[in-house]
Amino acid sequence: MSTLSVRLPDSLHKMAKELAVLENISVNQLISSALAEKISALMTEEYLRQRAERSSREKFLNALSMVTAVEPDEQDRL
């Protein structure tokens, strides 16, 4: 495990402490969790961008043409 010193505005530090108390976790755990969520979101965005670059309308329409036309279940109807 690594140690990292981070400078935070007082207001953000105060909010982090309050949220950590509400969640019954340490400020370190709160920040680690928040950072992990942000990294996950950014990595997902990059993954989807890369996938989009490999896509084409032709491939999409080809895949869509393989879907069987069936009526939706009653609970799925608009």
Residue pairs with C-beta under 8 A, 6 or more apart in sequence:
6 31
8 16
16 27
16 30
16 31
17 27
19 30
20 26
20 27
20 29
20 30
23 30
25 33
